[in-house]
Amino acid sequence: MGTNSDDNSTTSQRSRILRHLEENGSITTLQARHLLDIMHPAQRCLELKEAGHRIVCIWTKDVTPEGFSHRVGKYILLPRKQLTLDDFLPGKKEHIS
């Protein structure tokens, strides 16, 4: 899933990582760097979380193409929250628009 785009803006990087997460469910730091040309995937995932996407990070081991093992973040996209009646009761801070 390599990309050869001249657009490496943060917006484009967020779009690439979100698309990968939607299609594959997860991505490691090394995968994001190698496959998507995103050098700081932790920041892009944080920005996506701040935009409302449900992304969690767990620590895992991953191996570089050169054969070196590293402890890296694995970012996992969680399903959208299912709404219940409680989500619409008075006093709730957030309502879905």
C-alpha positions as CSV (number, residue, x, y, z in Angstrom):
1,M,0.0,0.0,0.0
2,G,2.9,2.3,-0.6
3,T,2.1,5.8,-1.8
4,N,4.1,8.2,-4.0
5,S,2.3,11.5,-3.5
6,D,3.8,14.9,-3.3
7,D,1.1,15.9,-0.8
8,N,2.6,15.2,2.6
9,S,0.7,17.8,4.5
10,T,-0.6,16.8,7.9
11,T,-4.1,16.7,6.5
12,S,-3.0,14.3,3.8
13,Q,-1.1,12.2,6.4
14,R,-4.2,12.0,8.6
15,S,-6.3,11.0,5.6
16,R,-3.8,8.2,4.7
17,I,-3.6,6.8,8.2
18,L,-7.4,6.9,8.7
19,R,-8.0,5.2,5.4
20,H,-5.5,2.5,6.4
21,L,-7.1,2.0,9.8
22,E,-10.6,1.8,8.3
23,E,-9.4,-0.8,5.7
24,N,-7.1,-2.8,8.0
25,G,-8.2,-2.1,11.6
26,S,-4.7,-1.3,12.9
27,I,-1.2,0.0,12.0
28,T,2.1,0.0,13.8
29,T,4.5,3.0,14.0
30,L,6.9,1.2,11.6
31,Q,4.2,0.3,9.2
32,A,3.0,3.9,9.1
33,R,6.5,5.1,8.4
34,H,7.3,2.5,5.8
35,L,3.9,2.1,4.0
36,L,2.4,5.5,4.3
37,D,5.5,7.8,4.6
38,I,4.3,9.2,7.9
39,M,7.2,9.9,10.2
40,H,5.3,10.8,13.3
41,P,2.2,8.6,13.3
42,A,1.6,9.1,17.1
43,Q,0.8,12.8,16.5
44,R,-1.4,12.1,13.5
45,C,-3.4,9.5,15.6
46,L,-3.7,12.0,18.4
47,E,-5.1,14.6,16.0
48,L,-7.6,12.0,14.7
49,K,-8.6,11.2,18.3
50,E,-9.1,14.9,19.0
51,A,-11.3,15.0,15.9
52,G,-13.5,12.3,17.4
53,H,-12.1,9.0,16.0
54,R,-11.9,6.2,18.5
55,I,-8.2,5.1,18.3
56,V,-6.3,3.3,21.0
57,C,-2.6,2.5,21.2
58,I,-1.0,-0.6,22.6
59,W,2.7,-1.4,22.9
60,T,3.9,-4.3,20.7
61,K,7.1,-5.5,19.0
62,D,7.7,-4.9,15.4
63,V,10.7,-5.7,13.1
64,T,12.2,-3.3,10.6
65,P,13.0,-4.4,7.1
66,E,16.6,-4.6,8.3
67,G,15.7,-7.2,10.9
68,F,15.8,-5.1,14.1
69,S,13.1,-5.5,16.7
70,H,11.6,-2.4,18.3
71,R,8.9,-1.7,20.9
72,V,6.4,0.4,19.0
73,G,2.9,1.7,19.2
74,K,0.1,-0.2,17.5
75,Y,-2.9,2.0,16.7
76,I,-6.3,0.4,16.6
77,L,-9.5,1.9,15.3
78,L,-12.4,1.0,17.5
79,P,-16.0,0.8,16.1
80,R,-18.1,3.9,16.5
81,K,-19.9,4.1,19.8
82,Q,-23.5,2.8,19.7
83,L,-25.8,5.5,21.0
84,T,-28.3,4.7,23.7
85,L,-31.2,6.7,25.2
86,D,-28.9,7.8,28.0
87,D,-26.8,9.7,25.5
88,F,-29.7,12.1,24.9
89,L,-30.7,12.7,28.5
90,P,-30.4,16.2,30.0
91,G,-27.0,16.9,31.6
92,K,-25.0,15.1,28.9
93,K,-22.1,17.2,27.8
94,E,-22.1,15.9,24.2
95,H,-24.9,15.3,21.8
96,I,-24.6,13.8,18.3
97,S,-25.5,16.3,15.6
